[in-house]
């Protein structure tokens, strides 16, 4: 017995992206900001934890 075939869904092309690509320096700036932010958080946590070590 042959299985019934389903009709293929219509290929609905995605609409074009309404936002343009960001310039490359924006990506660099964001990455630099993110690295500095994480460095400050990690350094603060390390200094906080080091304050509990006996001297």
Buried (B, 14 or more C-beta within 10 A) or exposed (E): EEEEEEEEEEEEEEEEEEEEEEEEEEEEEEEEEEEEEEEEEEEEEEEEEEEEEEE
